[in-house]
């Protein structure tokens, strides 16, 4: 459900910016190699990895495959960047975990879960891996680096 909404929003943004999307659906980890055997031949400018638990678990592998093909890649969460991916932008996992802890504490103190407000993330972070940028031959502009919340050197 979440990935389909992300895809819809990504397609809408791409259309606005007059970008073409090539979708490569990967449902199983065993499909990663075959996807990356096709992707480079399509000469993409970048790879966007939508948030998906299976892909989270294999972020390091995805980063390695993308880096081998000199393909700039963005994904959320930031653990993708720590595993070698180029960049991540999305809600701060640490901030969301703190908010969850506050809600759990309220429940333990007697609040009914149904009475608690639904919360949206309020803190977002941009994380950039300069080691990966160098590896794939990409220079990150200084103004982008200045906006990053974390830079891995």
URMOPE-V755978 format. One record per pair of residues at least 6 apart in sequence whose C-alpha atoms are under 8 Angstrom apart, sorted by the first residue. I is the first residue (numbers start at 1). J is the second residue. D is the distance in Angstrom with one decimal. If there is no record, write none. Layout:
{{I;J;D} {I;J;D}}
This chain:
{{2;51;7.7} {2;52;7.9} {3;50;6.2} {3;51;6.2} {3;52;6.5} {6;50;6.8} {6;51;7.9} {7;50;7.4} {11;21;7.1} {14;20;6.6} {14;21;7.1} {24;35;6.5} {26;32;6.5} {26;35;7.3} {27;54;7.7} {28;54;7.4} {29;54;7.3} {29;55;7.8} {29;58;7.3} {32;62;7.4} {33;65;7.9} {36;65;6.7} {36;66;7.6} {40;69;6.7} {44;71;7.7} {45;71;7.1} {45;72;7.4} {46;71;5.7} {46;72;4.9} {46;73;5.8} {47;66;7.9} {47;71;6.7} {47;72;6.2} {47;73;4.6} {47;74;6.5} {48;73;5.8} {48;74;5.1} {48;75;6.1} {49;55;7.9} {49;73;7.3} {49;74;6.3} {49;75;4.9} {49;76;7.6} {50;75;6.3} {50;76;7.3} {51;75;7.0} {51;76;6.0} {51;77;7.6} {55;62;7.9} {56;77;7.7} {56;80;7.3} {59;79;7.8} {59;80;5.2} {59;83;6.6} {59;85;7.6} {60;80;6.6} {60;83;4.7} {60;84;6.2} {60;85;7.3} {62;85;7.9} {63;73;7.5} {63;80;7.4} {63;83;7.0} {63;84;5.5} {63;85;4.6} {63;86;7.7} {64;84;7.0} {64;85;7.7} {66;72;7.1} {66;73;6.9} {67;85;7.7} {67;132;7.3} {67;135;7.3} {67;136;6.0} {68;136;7.7} {69;136;7.9} {70;135;7.8} {70;136;4.5} {70;137;7.2} {71;136;7.0} {72;86;6.2} {72;133;7.8} {72;136;7.5} {72;138;8.0} {73;85;6.4} {73;86;5.5} {73;87;6.5} {74;85;7.1} {74;86;6.3} {74;87;4.8} {74;88;5.2} {74;89;7.3} {75;81;8.0} {75;85;7.8} {75;87;6.7} {75;88;5.0} {75;89;6.9} {76;88;5.2} {76;89;5.9} {76;90;5.8} {77;88;6.3} {77;89;7.3} {77;90;6.6} {77;91;7.7} {77;92;7.9} {77;93;7.1} {78;87;7.6} {78;88;5.3} {78;89;7.3} {78;90;8.0} {78;93;8.0} {78;127;6.4} {80;87;7.7} {80;88;7.1} {81;87;5.6} {81;88;6.3} {81;127;6.9} {81;128;6.8} {81;129;6.1} {82;129;7.6} {82;152;7.9} {84;129;7.2} {84;132;6.3} {85;129;6.9} {85;132;6.7} {86;128;5.9} {86;129;5.1} {86;130;7.4} {86;132;5.5} {86;133;6.2} {87;126;7.2} {87;127;5.5} {87;128;4.5} {87;129;6.1} {88;125;7.7} {88;126;5.7} {88;127;5.2} {88;128;6.7} {89;124;7.0} {89;125;5.6} {89;126;4.5} {89;127;6.5} {90;124;5.2} {90;125;5.7} {90;126;7.0} {91;121;6.0} {91;122;7.4} {91;123;5.8} {91;124;4.2} {91;125;6.2} {92;121;7.8} {92;123;5.7} {92;124;5.1} {92;125;5.7} {95;123;6.8} {96;121;6.7} {103;116;7.6} {107;113;6.4} {125;148;7.3} {125;149;5.7} {125;150;7.9} {126;147;7.5} {126;148;4.9} {126;149;5.3} {126;150;6.7} {127;148;5.8} {127;149;5.9} {127;150;4.8} {127;151;5.8} {127;152;7.7} {128;145;7.6} {128;148;6.8} {128;150;6.5} {128;151;4.9} {128;152;6.2} {129;151;5.9} {129;152;4.6} {129;153;6.5} {130;140;7.8} {130;151;6.9} {130;152;5.8} {130;153;5.2} {131;152;7.0} {131;153;5.7} {133;139;6.4} {133;140;7.2} {145;151;7.4}}
